[in-house]
Each structure stands twice: as C-alpha cells, then as structure tokens.
Amino acid sequence: MTTHTVSMPFGDVPVTVKRSGEGDPVLLLHGGAGDQSVAGFAGLLAERSRRTLVPVHPGFGGTPRPEGLDSIRTLAEVYGGLLDELDLRRVTVIGSSIGGWVAAELALVAGERLAALVLLDAAGLDSAEHPVADFFSLTLDEVADLSYADPDAHRIDLSAMTGEQKRIMAGNRDALRVYGGTAMADPSLRERLADITVPTLVVWGEADRMMTPEYGREYAAAIPGARFHVLPKAGHLPQIEAPGALLALVEEFTANATTAS
C-alpha cells in the first residue's frame, strides 16, 4: 500500500493506493461499499498479468478527505492527476457504482491516458423514468435486498462488527453523501457523456434494484458506441456475485479495444 500526494488548486490530496500484479495497468475504482468490495476482483486481474491499482477514495476506509474535495467530478480530477504523477498510459479504468461515475468523469478529463472504460452498475445519471433507490433512507437489510441476487449471503451483522469497523462504515457513508449527494446523480452528466471517446463497456447485474438494468441501458445509450451487457445471477456488485463471468467479459472487451486502437 502506497500513499501518493496529488496537488490540486485547493491543496494537496493524499491518495492511498493498493497495488497488485504486473502488466498492463488497470485502475479499479470502488463504490460506496469501500475498497474491500473490489479487492477480490483486483486479485483476479492481478493473476491475469494486470498491474492493478485500487485507490481508496479519500474519506473512505478511515482516510482523510480534504475539505475542497467535495464532488465526483473533483475526485475524477484527482485521479487524473494520479495518472499524470505515475505517468500511466493505455490504462483500463473499471469503476463500480459511484466508482463507475468517477470512471466516466475520468474519461472526460483524462481520456488521453485511457485505453478502455468499464462501468459496473454505475451511478450518476439523472433518470426520471428509472430513478435510483433512495440509498440514505434504507436500512442495511433493505440495501442488501436491493443490491444482491442472493441477499442473505451478503447481509451485514452490525452486532458482529468492532467499534472501529462501525466508525469506518459511518465515515464511508458520510463521504458517499458528500461526493454523490443524496440523489446520487448529476443532471449535467448525461449530456457530457456524449463527449467520451474511450471504448466503453457498461455491465449491469440483472438483479440490481438499486439501479435497475433499464437505468443501465440509459447510461450506455448516452455514451457513443458503448456496449451494454447484463450479467445473470448478479446484482449491484457483479464483481462479488459473478466475478468469473465479469472477468471473461472484461478480458474479451479490453483485448478487442486494444486491437481496434
């Protein structure tokens, strides 16, 4: 685990990055569930000769969040600065949930450094027809019910958590609210997605009821040339419920994207 400092107009931003594997670079961006929600998939990518970098969004996992870092777009600019600092090019960026929203914004601010973009049940789109669930009004059990194809396998037992784990979970929730707002959407995003030029794959879990597959189709339709794929037996976090199927999709897509470019 390494901490990098990215300079922004409002000050320096420390970013903790977990690295694994060697090979073509992959930036894997977690959602509101924290970096542990993508850790297993990062391991799979590393085993397939991918240099995988998993940053912890500032404010998550007990890390500090500078006061000026208060939006998804600004967080994407931080990661653009991180790619500059590390001088990474031809990067595959994969984002889950709000991490997908960050990934889409990153493709807009640093597209020249990206080879491919993969959005996993991404947040951020303002949809009147298929609005996202009101996450902040839900209990943990309700979140599990809406997020997983098999909710009972992924419920969180608060009574089994340590005080530190509860503190981190509360911090994650607070950071999520700051970055995404209570609506988890940006009304300007749909129009700006039309400017993405990076080859894009949009993947959705068939059982996702936090953000439904219909919402996902809207997302993909807003990005020129984007490919849309629904994964069965998976919900909002397909990297957890269907990692093998997701890995096969990502490998096939990125191989074709690299060849085409």
Secondary structure by P-SEA (a helix, b strand, c coil): cbbbbbbccccbbbbbbbbbbbccbbbbbbcccccccaaaaaaaaaaaccbbbbbccccccccccccccccaaaaaaaaaaaaaaacccccbbbbccaaaaaaaaaaaaccccccbbbbccccccccccccccccccccaaaaaaaccccccccccccccccaaaaaaaaaaaaaaaaacccccccccccccccccccbbbbbbccccccccaaaaaaaaaaccbbbbbbbcccccccccccaaaaaaaaaaaaaaaaaac
